[in-house]
Amino acid sequence: MQERFGGSNERSLRDGVQAKRLSAGLERSTDVLVGLATGIVLYVGARQVLAGDLTPGELTVFLTYLKTAFKPMRDIAKYTGRISKAAASGERIVDVLEVEPELRDAPWARPCPAVLGYVEFDDVHLAYVPGHPVLRG
């Protein structure tokens, strides 16, 4: 049992490390893409500002729009690991909710009337060993 648990634990660790590597790679790739796009826009925009086709304010506004447009993509890359964990947790919850209970009401069972909050045992006798009662009456 301990060997099985150890093997399962090692596999889980390897899978977790691999998932973190992939997530970090995606985040890095997204950051590089955003940096390259910003650099290209800045370069082309600066050339247009120097040529007089664009004002520095317009370039600044365009860069702000670009940053705003890339934010959702960066957030998705950042939270990919959390999203996958949440999805896996959701699947486990659904599995638990779909389990059929072993105990079922008998076909002749009736609904329980309103309970007042206490239980009364009347005239109960109990003995674990015959001739030595524990409860009398």
Number of C-alpha atoms within 10 A of each C-alpha: 6 7 8 9 10 11 12 12 12 12 12 12 12 12 12 13 12 12 15 14 12 14 18 16 13 17 20 15 14 19 17 12 14 18 13 12 15 16 13 12 16 16 12 13 21 17 13 15 16 12 10 10 10 14 14 14 10 12 18 13 11 15 17 11 11 15 15 11 11 16 12 11 14 18 12 15 19 18 13 18 17 12 12 12 12 12 12 12 12 12 12 12 11 11 10 10 10 9 8 8 7 5 6 8 8 7 6 5 8 8 6 6 6 6 7 6 5 5 7 5 7 7 8 8 11 12 11 9 8 7 7 9 11 10 11 9 8
